[in-house]
Structures are given as C-alpha cells and as structure tokens.
Amino acid sequence: MTYQHWISGVVVMGTYLGVRAVEHLGRPTNLSYNNNSPPLIPPGKRLIAVMDNGLYKIAPDVTRPSEYKEFYDCYAQGIWIAMHLYLLEESEITKCPDEGRVYNK
C-alpha cells in the first residue's frame, strides 16, 4: 500500500508492507550505506526495513536510496530504536499486504 507519512517534518510517499509477512518471507541482511553510498540491491529484490520505536513496528520499502536515507537518519537520531533489513523477492511483495502498525507485546 502506498500512502503519505511524515518523516523529519516532510511529507514523503512510501510503500509499506506487513511486518509479520516480511519477517517470515524476507531474508535478513546487513546491507547498509558504505561511505555514503546506498546499498547495492540484487536485481529482482526489494530492500525492506522493519522499523521499531519500542511501541510498534512498521515495514517500509527502502529500496530507493532516498527512502533508505530518510529512515536510516531517523534511526541514527533515535526516533526508531531498531532497524532490521530484509531482502524480499519482488514477486513476494503481493504476499505482504500492509497491516499498519504492529504493536509490540
């Protein structure tokens, strides 16, 4: 699902997936910025971040370098306390419908 959300006071368009499905279907990865260069994502894959602020989790698609940077910067500032990255086959995206915020137990 695509909708607007607020990051750093700026409206950004983003694609969100279901946290539980991403954690189940995705492959954990440690891709990250290296010397201010965006991560190299293999063809046919999407980079999904499961972001956790201690209260709830969301799963934005951060394949685009600008999306990755916005979420990483918020993580680095402490807005999000955890950022777990997953690689997901593009063909699996439809199996991960957005479920909104997933509240921590």
N, CA, C and O atoms as CSV, one atom per row, in Angstrom:
chain,resi,resn,atom,element,x,y,z
A,1,MET,N,N,0.849,-1.174,0.000
A,1,MET,CA,C,0.000,0.000,0.000
A,1,MET,C,C,0.891,1.232,0.000
A,1,MET,O,O,1.920,1.259,0.675
A,2,THR,N,N,0.506,2.229,-0.740
A,2,THR,CA,C,1.256,3.478,-0.797
A,2,THR,C,C,0.418,4.580,-0.172
A,2,THR,O,O,-0.765,4.720,-0.482
A,3,TYR,N,N,1.028,5.358,0.701
A,3,TYR,CA,C,0.335,6.495,1.298
A,3,TYR,C,C,1.361,7.467,1.844
A,3,TYR,O,O,2.555,7.170,1.873
A,4,GLN,N,N,0.902,8.611,2.269
A,4,GLN,CA,C,1.815,9.627,2.784
A,4,GLN,C,C,2.105,9.395,4.260
A,4,GLN,O,O,1.245,8.941,5.015
A,5,HIS,N,N,3.308,9.708,4.646
A,5,HIS,CA,C,3.676,9.648,6.064
A,5,HIS,C,C,4.650,10.784,6.350
A,5,HIS,O,O,5.211,11.378,5.429
A,6,TRP,N,N,4.839,11.072,7.589
A,6,TRP,CA,C,5.734,12.160,7.990
A,6,TRP,C,C,7.066,11.608,8.453
A,6,TRP,O,O,7.126,10.705,9.287
A,7,ILE,N,N,8.126,12.159,7.905
A,7,ILE,CA,C,9.486,11.859,8.366
A,7,ILE,C,C,10.206,13.200,8.421
A,7,ILE,O,O,10.213,13.944,7.440
A,8,SER,N,N,10.797,13.503,9.538
A,8,SER,CA,C,11.563,14.730,9.694
A,8,SER,C,C,10.774,15.977,9.276
A,8,SER,O,O,11.356,16.943,8.781
A,9,GLY,N,N,9.436,15.955,9.478
A,9,GLY,CA,C,8.622,17.111,9.168
A,9,GLY,C,C,8.302,17.285,7.692
A,9,GLY,O,O,7.718,18.297,7.305
A,10,VAL,N,N,8.677,16.309,6.852
A,10,VAL,CA,C,8.440,16.393,5.419
A,10,VAL,C,C,7.499,15.267,5.013
A,10,VAL,O,O,7.650,14.133,5.467
A,11,VAL,N,N,6.525,15.578,4.158
A,11,VAL,CA,C,5.635,14.530,3.674
A,11,VAL,C,C,6.374,13.736,2.607
A,11,VAL,O,O,6.908,14.306,1.655
A,12,VAL,N,N,6.400,12.424,2.769
A,12,VAL,CA,C,7.109,11.532,1.854
A,12,VAL,C,C,6.125,10.455,1.406
A,12,VAL,O,O,5.323,9.972,2.205
A,13,MET,N,N,6.188,10.078,0.130
A,13,MET,CA,C,5.365,8.966,-0.337
A,13,MET,C,C,6.155,7.687,-0.085
A,13,MET,O,O,7.350,7.629,-0.373
A,14,GLY,N,N,5.511,6.684,0.438
A,14,GLY,CA,C,6.221,5.454,0.727
A,14,GLY,C,C,5.338,4.243,0.515
A,14,GLY,O,O,4.111,4.343,0.499
A,15,THR,N,N,5.979,3.099,0.352
A,15,THR,CA,C,5.274,1.832,0.243
A,15,THR,C,C,5.530,1.051,1.516
A,15,THR,O,O,6.677,0.871,1.925
A,16,TYR,N,N,4.462,0.590,2.139
A,16,TYR,CA,C,4.564,-0.152,3.383
A,16,TYR,C,C,4.058,-1.568,3.184
A,16,TYR,O,O,3.093,-1.798,2.455
A,17,LEU,N,N,4.707,-2.500,3.828
A,17,LEU,CA,C,4.339,-3.908,3.760
A,17,LEU,C,C,3.981,-4.396,5.154
A,17,LEU,O,O,4.169,-3.683,6.139
A,18,GLY,N,N,3.469,-5.604,5.230
A,18,GLY,CA,C,3.124,-6.197,6.517
A,18,GLY,C,C,4.366,-6.686,7.248
A,18,GLY,O,O,5.150,-7.459,6.698
A,19,VAL,N,N,4.543,-6.245,8.466
A,19,VAL,CA,C,5.718,-6.598,9.267
A,19,VAL,C,C,5.863,-8.113,9.399
A,19,VAL,O,O,6.932,-8.662,9.131
A,20,ARG,N,N,4.795,-8.785,9.810
A,20,ARG,CA,C,4.876,-10.228,10.060
A,20,ARG,C,C,5.248,-10.998,8.800
A,20,ARG,O,O,6.048,-11.932,8.856
A,21,ALA,N,N,4.673,-10.614,7.665
A,21,ALA,CA,C,4.969,-11.304,6.407
A,21,ALA,C,C,6.414,-11.051,5.975
A,21,ALA,O,O,7.084,-11.968,5.500
A,22,VAL,N,N,6.895,-9.830,6.134
A,22,VAL,CA,C,8.280,-9.517,5.780
A,22,VAL,C,C,9.236,-10.327,6.645
A,22,VAL,O,O,10.206,-10.893,6.141
A,23,GLU,N,N,8.966,-10.384,7.937
A,23,GLU,CA,C,9.839,-11.152,8.834
A,23,GLU,C,C,9.805,-12.637,8.501
A,23,GLU,O,O,10.794,-13.340,8.706
A,24,HIS,N,N,8.682,-13.119,7.990
A,24,HIS,CA,C,8.541,-14.536,7.650
A,24,HIS,C,C,9.134,-14.865,6.271
A,24,HIS,O,O,9.847,-15.857,6.126
A,25,LEU,N,N,8.842,-14.040,5.269
A,25,LEU,CA,C,9.252,-14.329,3.894
A,25,LEU,C,C,10.603,-13.728,3.498
A,25,LEU,O,O,11.280,-14.242,2.608
A,26,GLY,N,N,10.987,-12.642,4.162
A,26,GLY,CA,C,12.224,-11.952,3.799
A,26,GLY,C,C,13.457,-12.657,4.326
A,26,GLY,O,O,13.391,-13.466,5.252
A,27,ARG,N,N,14.585,-12.326,3.711
A,27,ARG,CA,C,15.866,-12.852,4.157
A,27,ARG,C,C,16.620,-11.737,4.885
A,27,ARG,O,O,16.928,-10.708,4.285
A,28,PRO,N,N,16.919,-11.934,6.177
A,28,PRO,CA,C,17.651,-10.886,6.898
A,28,PRO,C,C,18.975,-10.578,6.192
A,28,PRO,O,O,19.654,-11.477,5.695
A,29,THR,N,N,19.320,-9.306,6.159
A,29,THR,CA,C,20.556,-8.893,5.505
A,29,THR,C,C,21.201,-7.775,6.299
A,29,THR,O,O,20.543,-7.108,7.097
A,30,ASN,N,N,22.469,-7.576,6.082
A,30,ASN,CA,C,23.171,-6.491,6.766
A,30,ASN,C,C,23.603,-5.412,5.768
A,30,ASN,O,O,24.556,-4.676,6.024
A,31,LEU,N,N,22.900,-5.316,4.626
A,31,LEU,CA,C,23.192,-4.250,3.670
A,31,LEU,C,C,23.030,-2.908,4.364
A,31,LEU,O,O,22.096,-2.717,5.144
A,32,SER,N,N,23.923,-1.994,4.088
A,32,SER,CA,C,23.805,-0.657,4.665
A,32,SER,C,C,24.636,0.312,3.836
A,32,SER,O,O,25.360,-0.091,2.925
A,33,TYR,N,N,24.522,1.585,4.161
A,33,TYR,CA,C,25.334,2.586,3.490
A,33,TYR,C,C,26.802,2.316,3.769
A,33,TYR,O,O,27.181,1.944,4.879
A,34,ASN,N,N,27.607,2.507,2.762
A,34,ASN,CA,C,29.057,2.366,2.900
A,34,ASN,C,C,29.670,3.612,2.268
A,34,ASN,O,O,29.558,3.817,1.059
A,35,ASN,N,N,30.306,4.430,3.071
A,35,ASN,CA,C,30.894,5.684,2.577
A,35,ASN,C,C,29.845,6.554,1.879
A,35,ASN,O,O,30.099,7.100,0.805
A,36,ASN,N,N,28.686,6.676,2.484
A,36,ASN,CA,C,27.587,7.490,1.968
A,36,ASN,C,C,27.024,7.011,0.635
A,36,ASN,O,O,26.330,7.766,-0.047
A,37,SER,N,N,27.310,5.776,0.257
A,37,SER,CA,C,26.729,5.199,-0.955
A,37,SER,C,C,25.579,4.291,-0.544
A,37,SER,O,O,25.686,3.563,0.443
A,38,PRO,N,N,24.474,4.329,-1.297
A,38,PRO,CA,C,23.352,3.450,-0.943
A,38,PRO,C,C,23.735,1.987,-1.127
A,38,PRO,O,O,24.636,1.672,-1.903
A,39,PRO,N,N,23.058,1.098,-0.420
A,39,PRO,CA,C,23.369,-0.322,-0.549
A,39,PRO,C,C,23.052,-0.822,-1.961
A,39,PRO,O,O,22.105,-0.360,-2.598
A,40,LEU,N,N,23.850,-1.763,-2.433
A,40,LEU,CA,C,23.593,-2.386,-3.733
A,40,LEU,C,C,22.598,-3.522,-3.518
A,40,LEU,O,O,22.853,-4.448,-2.749
A,41,ILE,N,N,21.488,-3.441,-4.194
A,41,ILE,CA,C,20.422,-4.423,-4.021
A,41,ILE,C,C,20.398,-5.314,-5.263
A,41,ILE,O,O,20.327,-4.810,-6.384
A,42,PRO,N,N,20.456,-6.627,-5.072
A,42,PRO,CA,C,20.469,-7.528,-6.222
A,42,PRO,C,C,19.219,-7.340,-7.095
A,42,PRO,O,O,18.147,-7.019,-6.583
A,43,PRO,N,N,19.358,-7.540,-8.406
A,43,PRO,CA,C,18.198,-7.430,-9.307
A,43,PRO,C,C,17.088,-8.381,-8.880
A,43,PRO,O,O,17.344,-9.509,-8.460
A,44,GLY,N,N,15.844,-7.904,-8.995
A,44,GLY,CA,C,14.691,-8.724,-8.651
A,44,GLY,C,C,14.364,-8.756,-7.173
A,44,GLY,O,O,13.444,-9.460,-6.755
A,45,LYS,N,N,15.106,-7.999,-6.374
A,45,LYS,CA,C,14.892,-7.959,-4.921
A,45,LYS,C,C,14.447,-6.568,-4.505
A,45,LYS,O,O,14.679,-5.589,-5.214
A,46,ARG,N,N,13.804,-6.493,-3.344
A,46,ARG,CA,C,13.440,-5.232,-2.710
A,46,ARG,C,C,14.062,-5.231,-1.322
A,46,ARG,O,O,14.148,-6.275,-0.675
A,47,LEU,N,N,14.496,-4.063,-0.865
A,47,LEU,CA,C,15.057,-3.916,0.477
A,47,LEU,C,C,13.964,-3.353,1.375
A,47,LEU,O,O,13.459,-2.255,1.140
A,48,ILE,N,N,13.605,-4.106,2.396
A,48,ILE,CA,C,12.543,-3.727,3.324
A,48,ILE,C,C,13.152,-3.542,4.709
A,48,ILE,O,O,13.941,-4.370,5.163
A,49,ALA,N,N,12.782,-2.457,5.374
A,49,ALA,CA,C,13.255,-2.201,6.733
A,49,ALA,C,C,12.106,-2.444,7.708
A,49,ALA,O,O,11.009,-1.921,7.517
A,50,VAL,N,N,12.350,-3.220,8.730
A,50,VAL,CA,C,11.378,-3.318,9.814
A,50,VAL,C,C,11.870,-2.358,10.886
A,50,VAL,O,O,12.895,-2.583,11.530
A,51,MET,N,N,11.106,-1.275,11.060
A,51,MET,CA,C,11.464,-0.204,11.983
A,51,MET,C,C,10.686,-0.388,13.278
A,51,MET,O,O,9.481,-0.642,13.258
A,52,ASP,N,N,11.376,-0.259,14.398
A,52,ASP,CA,C,10.763,-0.469,15.716
A,52,ASP,C,C,11.070,0.744,16.588
A,52,ASP,O,O,12.231,1.117,16.759
A,53,ASN,N,N,10.026,1.357,17.137
A,53,ASN,CA,C,10.237,2.507,18.032
A,53,ASN,C,C,10.007,2.144,19.505
A,53,ASN,O,O,9.928,3.022,20.364
A,54,GLY,N,N,9.903,0.846,19.781
A,54,GLY,CA,C,9.678,0.397,21.153
A,54,GLY,C,C,8.208,0.184,21.460
A,54,GLY,O,O,7.867,-0.604,22.342
A,55,LEU,N,N,7.335,0.873,20.746
A,55,LEU,CA,C,5.896,0.740,20.921
A,55,LEU,C,C,5.285,-0.107,19.803
A,55,LEU,O,O,4.446,-0.971,20.055
A,56,TYR,N,N,5.716,0.151,18.572
A,56,TYR,CA,C,5.189,-0.585,17.422
A,56,TYR,C,C,6.246,-0.689,16.330
A,56,TYR,O,O,7.293,-0.046,16.396
A,57,LYS,N,N,5.952,-1.514,15.318
A,57,LYS,CA,C,6.831,-1.710,14.166
A,57,LYS,C,C,6.070,-1.373,12.887
A,57,LYS,O,O,4.847,-1.499,12.815
A,58,ILE,N,N,6.827,-0.941,11.882
A,58,ILE,CA,C,6.315,-0.757,10.529
A,58,ILE,C,C,7.341,-1.361,9.577
A,58,ILE,O,O,8.489,-1.594,9.957
A,59,ALA,N,N,6.921,-1.613,8.332
A,59,ALA,CA,C,7.832,-2.230,7.357
A,59,ALA,C,C,7.801,-1.457,6.035
A,59,ALA,O,O,7.093,-1.854,5.109
A,60,PRO,N,N,8.553,-0.367,5.936
A,60,PRO,CA,C,8.612,0.383,4.684
A,60,PRO,C,C,9.575,-0.250,3.679
A,60,PRO,O,O,10.565,-0.878,4.054
A,61,ASP,N,N,9.263,-0.072,2.409
A,61,ASP,CA,C,10.176,-0.457,1.332
A,61,ASP,C,C,11.227,0.648,1.243
A,61,ASP,O,O,10.886,1.799,0.969
A,62,VAL,N,N,12.475,0.323,1.466
A,62,VAL,CA,C,13.556,1.313,1.440
A,62,VAL,C,C,14.535,1.027,0.297
A,62,VAL,O,O,15.721,1.343,0.390
A,63,THR,N,N,14.027,0.436,-0.763
A,63,THR,CA,C,14.865,0.125,-1.914
A,63,THR,C,C,15.431,1.393,-2.539
A,63,THR,O,O,16.601,1.428,-2.919
A,64,ARG,N,N,14.607,2.438,-2.650
A,64,ARG,CA,C,15.094,3.710,-3.201
A,64,ARG,C,C,16.075,4.340,-2.208
A,64,ARG,O,O,15.788,4.396,-1.012
A,65,PRO,N,N,17.224,4.813,-2.688
A,65,PRO,CA,C,18.216,5.412,-1.792
A,65,PRO,C,C,17.665,6.539,-0.920
A,65,PRO,O,O,18.047,6.649,0.245
A,66,SER,N,N,16.778,7.375,-1.456
A,66,SER,CA,C,16.239,8.486,-0.662
A,66,SER,C,C,15.374,7.970,0.489
A,66,SER,O,O,15.411,8.530,1.585
A,67,GLU,N,N,14.594,6.909,0.253
A,67,GLU,CA,C,13.778,6.317,1.329
A,67,GLU,C,C,14.690,5.700,2.392
A,67,GLU,O,O,14.479,5.892,3.590
A,68,TYR,N,N,15.694,4.966,1.947
A,68,TYR,CA,C,16.627,4.341,2.887
A,68,TYR,C,C,17.263,5.408,3.773
A,68,TYR,O,O,17.313,5.266,4.995
A,69,LYS,N,N,17.747,6.473,3.143
A,69,LYS,CA,C,18.429,7.526,3.897
A,69,LYS,C,C,17.511,8.175,4.924
A,69,LYS,O,O,17.925,8.410,6.059
A,70,GLU,N,N,16.258,8.472,4.541
A,70,GLU,CA,C,15.316,9.095,5.487
A,70,GLU,C,C,15.102,8.202,6.712
A,70,GLU,O,O,15.160,8.679,7.846
A,71,PHE,N,N,14.856,6.918,6.486
A,71,PHE,CA,C,14.617,6.022,7.617
A,71,PHE,C,C,15.891,5.788,8.420
A,71,PHE,O,O,15.849,5.735,9.649
A,72,TYR,N,N,17.026,5.645,7.730
A,72,TYR,CA,C,18.281,5.439,8.454
A,72,TYR,C,C,18.602,6.662,9.318
A,72,TYR,O,O,19.010,6.520,10.470
A,73,ASP,N,N,18.419,7.847,8.769
A,73,ASP,CA,C,18.701,9.068,9.542
A,73,ASP,C,C,17.818,9.141,10.787
A,73,ASP,O,O,18.289,9.526,11.856
A,74,CYS,N,N,16.545,8.775,10.658
A,74,CYS,CA,C,15.651,8.770,11.823
A,74,CYS,C,C,16.111,7.728,12.850
A,74,CYS,O,O,16.045,7.965,14.056
A,75,TYR,N,N,16.570,6.592,12.367
A,75,TYR,CA,C,17.112,5.558,13.259
A,75,TYR,C,C,18.361,6.085,13.968
A,75,TYR,O,O,18.504,5.922,15.179
A,76,ALA,N,N,19.255,6.711,13.221
A,76,ALA,CA,C,20.502,7.239,13.797
A,76,ALA,C,C,20.220,8.328,14.836
A,76,ALA,O,O,20.996,8.504,15.775
A,77,GLN,N,N,19.107,9.064,14.669
A,77,GLN,CA,C,18.734,10.123,15.617
A,77,GLN,C,C,17.997,9.571,16.836
A,77,GLN,O,O,17.723,10.312,17.780
A,78,GLY,N,N,17.677,8.281,16.825
A,78,GLY,CA,C,16.997,7.675,17.962
A,78,GLY,C,C,15.483,7.706,17.887
A,78,GLY,O,O,14.808,7.315,18.839
A,79,ILE,N,N,14.937,8.167,16.759
A,79,ILE,CA,C,13.478,8.170,16.603
A,79,ILE,C,C,12.982,6.728,16.549
A,79,ILE,O,O,11.954,6.393,17.138
A,80,TRP,N,N,13.721,5.878,15.837
A,80,TRP,CA,C,13.475,4.434,15.806
A,80,TRP,C,C,14.605,3.776,16.578
A,80,TRP,O,O,15.768,4.138,16.400
A,81,ILE,N,N,14.279,2.813,17.433
A,81,ILE,CA,C,15.324,2.185,18.248
A,81,ILE,C,C,15.936,0.959,17.582
A,81,ILE,O,O,16.985,0.476,18.008
A,82,ALA,N,N,15.283,0.456,16.536
A,82,ALA,CA,C,15.834,-0.686,15.804
A,82,ALA,C,C,15.449,-0.570,14.337
A,82,ALA,O,O,14.360,-0.108,13.995
A,83,MET,N,N,16.366,-0.999,13.481
A,83,MET,CA,C,16.148,-1.030,12.037
A,83,MET,C,C,16.703,-2.347,11.527
A,83,MET,O,O,17.919,-2.515,11.428
A,84,HIS,N,N,15.823,-3.281,11.204
A,84,HIS,CA,C,16.232,-4.589,10.703
A,84,HIS,C,C,15.936,-4.640,9.211
A,84,HIS,O,O,14.825,-4.323,8.784
A,85,LEU,N,N,16.925,-5.039,8.419
A,85,LEU,CA,C,16.783,-5.048,6.968
A,85,LEU,C,C,16.557,-6.452,6.444
A,85,LEU,O,O,17.159,-7.418,6.914
A,86,TYR,N,N,15.669,-6.543,5.455
A,86,TYR,CA,C,15.332,-7.814,4.821
A,86,TYR,C,C,15.349,-7.644,3.306
A,86,TYR,O,O,14.926,-6.611,2.787
A,87,LEU,N,N,15.839,-8.660,2.600
A,87,LEU,CA,C,15.700,-8.717,1.153
A,87,LEU,C,C,14.482,-9.566,0.841
A,87,LEU,O,O,14.285,-10.628,1.431
A,88,LEU,N,N,13.681,-9.098,-0.076
A,88,LEU,CA,C,12.450,-9.784,-0.433
A,88,LEU,C,C,12.358,-9.840,-1.954
A,88,LEU,O,O,12.612,-8.845,-2.633
A,89,GLU,N,N,12.000,-10.990,-2.481
A,89,GLU,CA,C,11.791,-11.120,-3.924
A,89,GLU,C,C,10.654,-10.189,-4.332
A,89,GLU,O,O,9.648,-10.083,-3.630
A,90,GLU,N,N,10.818,-9.512,-5.477
A,90,GLU,CA,C,9.755,-8.629,-5.943
A,90,GLU,C,C,8.442,-9.389,-6.125
A,90,GLU,O,O,7.364,-8.829,-5.927
A,91,SER,N,N,8.536,-10.653,-6.498
A,91,SER,CA,C,7.331,-11.464,-6.697
A,91,SER,C,C,6.611,-11.780,-5.386
A,91,SER,O,O,5.454,-12.200,-5.408
A,92,GLU,N,N,7.270,-11.585,-4.258
A,92,GLU,CA,C,6.680,-11.873,-2.953
A,92,GLU,C,C,5.955,-10.664,-2.348
A,92,GLU,O,O,5.251,-10.797,-1.347
A,93,ILE,N,N,6.128,-9.495,-2.953
A,93,ILE,CA,C,5.555,-8.263,-2.401
A,93,ILE,C,C,4.047,-8.396,-2.182
A,93,ILE,O,O,3.525,-7.932,-1.168
A,94,THR,N,N,3.350,-9.023,-3.122
A,94,THR,CA,C,1.890,-9.132,-3.001
A,94,THR,C,C,1.473,-10.044,-1.847
A,94,THR,O,O,0.313,-10.024,-1.433
A,95,LYS,N,N,2.394,-10.832,-1.331
A,95,LYS,CA,C,2.104,-11.708,-0.190
A,95,LYS,C,C,2.309,-10.997,1.137
A,95,LYS,O,O,2.166,-11.605,2.198
A,96,CYS,N,N,2.643,-9.710,1.084
A,96,CYS,CA,C,2.945,-8.936,2.297
A,96,CYS,C,C,2.092,-7.677,2.377
A,96,CYS,O,O,2.639,-6.576,2.433
A,97,PRO,N,N,0.764,-7.807,2.385
A,97,PRO,CA,C,-0.067,-6.608,2.422
A,97,PRO,C,C,0.173,-5.788,3.703
A,97,PRO,O,O,0.430,-6.339,4.773
A,98,ASP,N,N,0.082,-4.490,3.562
A,98,ASP,CA,C,0.270,-3.599,4.716
A,98,ASP,C,C,-0.728,-3.933,5.793
A,98,ASP,O,O,-1.919,-4.075,5.515
A,99,GLU,N,N,-0.264,-4.063,7.016
A,99,GLU,CA,C,-1.146,-4.329,8.157
A,99,GLU,C,C,-1.115,-3.169,9.145
A,99,GLU,O,O,-1.604,-3.281,10.269
A,100,GLY,N,N,-0.529,-2.045,8.705
A,100,GLY,CA,C,-0.441,-0.901,9.600
A,100,GLY,C,C,0.602,-1.122,10.676
A,100,GLY,O,O,1.514,-1.933,10.519
A,101,ARG,N,N,0.461,-0.407,11.749
A,101,ARG,CA,C,1.391,-0.564,12.876
A,101,ARG,C,C,1.164,-1.906,13.550
A,101,ARG,O,O,0.028,-2.317,13.786
A,102,VAL,N,N,2.254,-2.574,13.854
A,102,VAL,CA,C,2.178,-3.827,14.608
A,102,VAL,C,C,2.727,-3.503,15.988
A,102,VAL,O,O,3.923,-3.266,16.156
A,103,TYR,N,N,1.837,-3.498,16.969
A,103,TYR,CA,C,2.228,-3.103,18.323
A,103,TYR,C,C,3.018,-4.205,19.013
A,103,TYR,O,O,2.670,-5.383,18.934
A,104,ASN,N,N,4.096,-3.798,19.697
A,104,ASN,CA,C,4.925,-4.733,20.444
A,104,ASN,C,C,4.139,-5.252,21.650
A,104,ASN,O,O,3.274,-4.568,22.196
A,105,LYS,N,N,4.463,-6.452,22.036
A,105,LYS,CA,C,3.767,-7.063,23.186
A,105,LYS,C,C,4.524,-6.824,24.450
A,105,LYS,O,O,4.095,-7.261,25.518
